[in-house]
Amino acid sequence: MTCAQPAIQKPIPTEHTQQVAEFQRELNAEFTDPARSPLSAEARRSFAGLPFYPTDYAACVLARFVPDSLGPVFAMPTSTAKRLLYRKYGELHFELSGQPRRLVMYQSLDLLTNPAYRDYLFVPFTDRTNGHGSYGGGRYLDFRRGQIRGGHVVLDFNRAYNPSCAYAAGYDCPVPPAENRLTVHVEAGIRHDH
């Protein structure tokens, strides 16, 4: 008797390297675009690219998705006094650094009204690199509902990025909830050298 394989698999290493390089190119392009960049005009003029940890295939894991859409709506604290409405969408169960881990995936109620972002899901997290190699306020991972297939999703920390408030004041950046604190150094994704 054989066990059924998940409907989704991690990319092979060469594909993964290409996917991460494309993510980094797109993020750097966003930072040079005046309409999308959190950087001031002066900072964009001297912008030479974002710092990233070296791509780490081990930081790309297959996570089991456990849905939980019955939780109450709650106000997630932000970097300002504003509170943003979210609901818990589900949990991601995975192994990282040889240990079982869990992160909660959230859905923004505000974005549900925007057709372009209706299927957007959000994983804000902290880890032991915060303030020591990565932004002290945590990092984010984005997903679309269609990325969850057969009860699994590829969770790639090489795609972790900083909130806009890491670069400029005035943004309402969600603060990662305590339940999304990883007790491991995640040396993947974007760095923050400040």
Contacts in CASP RR format, 6 or more apart in sequence:
PFRMAT RR
TARGET T0000
AUTHOR 0000-0000-0000
METHOD contacts of the structure
MODEL  1
MTCAQPAIQKPIPTEHTQQVAEFQRELNAEFTDPARSPLSAEARRSFAGL
PFYPTDYAACVLARFVPDSLGPVFAMPTSTAKRLLYRKYGELHFELSGQP
RRLVMYQSLDLLTNPAYRDYLFVPFTDRTNGHGSYGGGRYLDFRRGQIRG
GHVVLDFNRAYNPSCAYAAGYDCPVPPAENRLTVHVEAGIRHDH
6 62 0 8 1.000
6 149 0 8 1.000
6 150 0 8 1.000
6 151 0 8 1.000
6 152 0 8 1.000
7 149 0 8 1.000
7 150 0 8 1.000
7 151 0 8 1.000
7 152 0 8 1.000
8 62 0 8 1.000
8 147 0 8 1.000
8 149 0 8 1.000
8 150 0 8 1.000
8 152 0 8 1.000
8 153 0 8 1.000
8 154 0 8 1.000
9 62 0 8 1.000
9 154 0 8 1.000
10 16 0 8 1.000
10 60 0 8 1.000
10 61 0 8 1.000
10 62 0 8 1.000
10 154 0 8 1.000
11 19 0 8 1.000
11 60 0 8 1.000
11 154 0 8 1.000
13 57 0 8 1.000
16 55 0 8 1.000
16 57 0 8 1.000
16 60 0 8 1.000
16 156 0 8 1.000
16 158 0 8 1.000
17 55 0 8 1.000
17 57 0 8 1.000
19 156 0 8 1.000
20 55 0 8 1.000
20 156 0 8 1.000
20 158 0 8 1.000
20 159 0 8 1.000
21 55 0 8 1.000
23 158 0 8 1.000
23 159 0 8 1.000
24 50 0 8 1.000
24 52 0 8 1.000
27 50 0 8 1.000
27 161 0 8 1.000
27 190 0 8 1.000
28 49 0 8 1.000
28 50 0 8 1.000
30 36 0 8 1.000
30 37 0 8 1.000
31 37 0 8 1.000
31 38 0 8 1.000
31 39 0 8 1.000
31 44 0 8 1.000
31 47 0 8 1.000
31 49 0 8 1.000
31 50 0 8 1.000
32 44 0 8 1.000
32 47 0 8 1.000
34 41 0 8 1.000
34 44 0 8 1.000
37 44 0 8 1.000
38 164 0 8 1.000
38 165 0 8 1.000
38 166 0 8 1.000
38 167 0 8 1.000
38 168 0 8 1.000
38 171 0 8 1.000
39 47 0 8 1.000
39 167 0 8 1.000
39 168 0 8 1.000
40 168 0 8 1.000
43 167 0 8 1.000
50 190 0 8 1.000
51 190 0 8 1.000
51 191 0 8 1.000
51 192 0 8 1.000
51 193 0 8 1.000
52 158 0 8 1.000
52 189 0 8 1.000
52 190 0 8 1.000
52 191 0 8 1.000
53 158 0 8 1.000
53 187 0 8 1.000
53 188 0 8 1.000
53 189 0 8 1.000
53 190 0 8 1.000
53 191 0 8 1.000
55 158 0 8 1.000
55 188 0 8 1.000
56 157 0 8 1.000
56 158 0 8 1.000
56 187 0 8 1.000
56 188 0 8 1.000
59 96 0 8 1.000
59 156 0 8 1.000
59 157 0 8 1.000
59 158 0 8 1.000
59 186 0 8 1.000
59 187 0 8 1.000
59 188 0 8 1.000
59 189 0 8 1.000
60 154 0 8 1.000
60 155 0 8 1.000
60 156 0 8 1.000
60 157 0 8 1.000
60 158 0 8 1.000
61 94 0 8 1.000
61 95 0 8 1.000
61 96 0 8 1.000
61 154 0 8 1.000
61 155 0 8 1.000
61 156 0 8 1.000
62 94 0 8 1.000
62 152 0 8 1.000
62 153 0 8 1.000
62 154 0 8 1.000
62 155 0 8 1.000
63 92 0 8 1.000
63 93 0 8 1.000
63 94 0 8 1.000
63 103 0 8 1.000
63 152 0 8 1.000
63 153 0 8 1.000
63 154 0 8 1.000
63 155 0 8 1.000
64 92 0 8 1.000
64 93 0 8 1.000
64 94 0 8 1.000
64 151 0 8 1.000
64 152 0 8 1.000
65 90 0 8 1.000
65 91 0 8 1.000
65 92 0 8 1.000
65 105 0 8 1.000
65 148 0 8 1.000
65 151 0 8 1.000
65 152 0 8 1.000
65 153 0 8 1.000
66 90 0 8 1.000
66 91 0 8 1.000
66 92 0 8 1.000
66 93 0 8 1.000
67 89 0 8 1.000
67 90 0 8 1.000
68 88 0 8 1.000
68 89 0 8 1.000
68 90 0 8 1.000
68 91 0 8 1.000
69 87 0 8 1.000
69 88 0 8 1.000
69 89 0 8 1.000
69 90 0 8 1.000
69 107 0 8 1.000
71 87 0 8 1.000
71 88 0 8 1.000
72 87 0 8 1.000
73 85 0 8 1.000
73 86 0 8 1.000
73 87 0 8 1.000
73 109 0 8 1.000
74 85 0 8 1.000
74 86 0 8 1.000
74 87 0 8 1.000
75 83 0 8 1.000
75 84 0 8 1.000
75 85 0 8 1.000
75 86 0 8 1.000
76 83 0 8 1.000
76 84 0 8 1.000
76 85 0 8 1.000
76 86 0 8 1.000
76 106 0 8 1.000
76 174 0 8 1.000
76 175 0 8 1.000
76 177 0 8 1.000
77 83 0 8 1.000
77 174 0 8 1.000
77 175 0 8 1.000
78 84 0 8 1.000
78 172 0 8 1.000
78 173 0 8 1.000
78 174 0 8 1.000
78 175 0 8 1.000
79 163 0 8 1.000
79 165 0 8 1.000
79 170 0 8 1.000
79 171 0 8 1.000
79 172 0 8 1.000
79 173 0 8 1.000
79 175 0 8 1.000
80 170 0 8 1.000
80 171 0 8 1.000
80 172 0 8 1.000
82 172 0 8 1.000
84 108 0 8 1.000
84 110 0 8 1.000
84 172 0 8 1.000
84 174 0 8 1.000
85 108 0 8 1.000
85 109 0 8 1.000
85 110 0 8 1.000
86 106 0 8 1.000
86 107 0 8 1.000
86 108 0 8 1.000
86 109 0 8 1.000
86 122 0 8 1.000
86 174 0 8 1.000
87 106 0 8 1.000
87 107 0 8 1.000
87 109 0 8 1.000
88 104 0 8 1.000
88 105 0 8 1.000
88 106 0 8 1.000
89 105 0 8 1.000
89 106 0 8 1.000
89 107 0 8 1.000
89 121 0 8 1.000
90 104 0 8 1.000
90 105 0 8 1.000
91 102 0 8 1.000
91 103 0 8 1.000
91 104 0 8 1.000
91 105 0 8 1.000
92 102 0 8 1.000
92 103 0 8 1.000
92 104 0 8 1.000
92 105 0 8 1.000
92 123 0 8 1.000
92 153 0 8 1.000
92 155 0 8 1.000
93 100 0 8 1.000
93 101 0 8 1.000
93 102 0 8 1.000
94 100 0 8 1.000
94 101 0 8 1.000
94 102 0 8 1.000
94 103 0 8 1.000
94 155 0 8 1.000
95 101 0 8 1.000
96 157 0 8 1.000
96 182 0 8 1.000
96 184 0 8 1.000
96 186 0 8 1.000
97 184 0 8 1.000
97 185 0 8 1.000
99 184 0 8 1.000
101 182 0 8 1.000
101 184 0 8 1.000
103 123 0 8 1.000
103 125 0 8 1.000
103 155 0 8 1.000
103 180 0 8 1.000
103 182 0 8 1.000
104 123 0 8 1.000
104 177 0 8 1.000
104 179 0 8 1.000
104 180 0 8 1.000
105 121 0 8 1.000
105 122 0 8 1.000
105 123 0 8 1.000
105 143 0 8 1.000
106 121 0 8 1.000
106 122 0 8 1.000
106 123 0 8 1.000
106 124 0 8 1.000
107 120 0 8 1.000
107 121 0 8 1.000
107 122 0 8 1.000
108 117 0 8 1.000
108 120 0 8 1.000
108 122 0 8 1.000
111 117 0 8 1.000
111 118 0 8 1.000
111 120 0 8 1.000
112 118 0 8 1.000
119 144 0 8 1.000
119 145 0 8 1.000
119 146 0 8 1.000
120 142 0 8 1.000
120 143 0 8 1.000
120 144 0 8 1.000
121 142 0 8 1.000
121 143 0 8 1.000
121 144 0 8 1.000
121 145 0 8 1.000
122 140 0 8 1.000
122 141 0 8 1.000
122 142 0 8 1.000
122 143 0 8 1.000
122 174 0 8 1.000
123 140 0 8 1.000
123 141 0 8 1.000
123 142 0 8 1.000
123 143 0 8 1.000
123 155 0 8 1.000
123 180 0 8 1.000
124 138 0 8 1.000
124 139 0 8 1.000
124 140 0 8 1.000
124 163 0 8 1.000
124 174 0 8 1.000
124 175 0 8 1.000
124 176 0 8 1.000
124 177 0 8 1.000
124 180 0 8 1.000
125 138 0 8 1.000
125 139 0 8 1.000
125 140 0 8 1.000
125 141 0 8 1.000
125 160 0 8 1.000
125 176 0 8 1.000
125 180 0 8 1.000
125 181 0 8 1.000
125 182 0 8 1.000
125 186 0 8 1.000
126 136 0 8 1.000
126 137 0 8 1.000
126 138 0 8 1.000
126 139 0 8 1.000
126 176 0 8 1.000
126 180 0 8 1.000
126 181 0 8 1.000
126 182 0 8 1.000
127 134 0 8 1.000
127 138 0 8 1.000
127 139 0 8 1.000
127 181 0 8 1.000
127 182 0 8 1.000
127 183 0 8 1.000
127 184 0 8 1.000
127 185 0 8 1.000
127 186 0 8 1.000
128 182 0 8 1.000
128 183 0 8 1.000
128 184 0 8 1.000
128 185 0 8 1.000
128 186 0 8 1.000
129 185 0 8 1.000
129 186 0 8 1.000
129 187 0 8 1.000
130 136 0 8 1.000
130 137 0 8 1.000
130 138 0 8 1.000
130 139 0 8 1.000
131 137 0 8 1.000
131 192 0 8 1.000
133 191 0 8 1.000
133 192 0 8 1.000
133 193 0 8 1.000
134 160 0 8 1.000
134 162 0 8 1.000
134 186 0 8 1.000
134 189 0 8 1.000
134 190 0 8 1.000
134 191 0 8 1.000
134 192 0 8 1.000
135 162 0 8 1.000
135 163 0 8 1.000
135 166 0 8 1.000
135 190 0 8 1.000
135 192 0 8 1.000
136 192 0 8 1.000
137 163 0 8 1.000
137 166 0 8 1.000
137 175 0 8 1.000
137 176 0 8 1.000
138 162 0 8 1.000
138 163 0 8 1.000
138 176 0 8 1.000
139 160 0 8 1.000
139 161 0 8 1.000
139 162 0 8 1.000
139 163 0 8 1.000
139 189 0 8 1.000
139 190 0 8 1.000
140 160 0 8 1.000
140 161 0 8 1.000
140 162 0 8 1.000
140 163 0 8 1.000
140 174 0 8 1.000
141 155 0 8 1.000
141 156 0 8 1.000
141 157 0 8 1.000
141 159 0 8 1.000
141 160 0 8 1.000
141 161 0 8 1.000
142 159 0 8 1.000
143 153 0 8 1.000
147 153 0 8 1.000
147 154 0 8 1.000
156 188 0 8 1.000
157 186 0 8 1.000
157 188 0 8 1.000
157 189 0 8 1.000
158 188 0 8 1.000
158 189 0 8 1.000
159 189 0 8 1.000
160 186 0 8 1.000
160 188 0 8 1.000
160 189 0 8 1.000
160 190 0 8 1.000
161 189 0 8 1.000
161 190 0 8 1.000
162 190 0 8 1.000
162 192 0 8 1.000
163 171 0 8 1.000
163 173 0 8 1.000
163 174 0 8 1.000
164 171 0 8 1.000
164 173 0 8 1.000
165 171 0 8 1.000
165 173 0 8 1.000
166 173 0 8 1.000
166 192 0 8 1.000
166 194 0 8 1.000
END
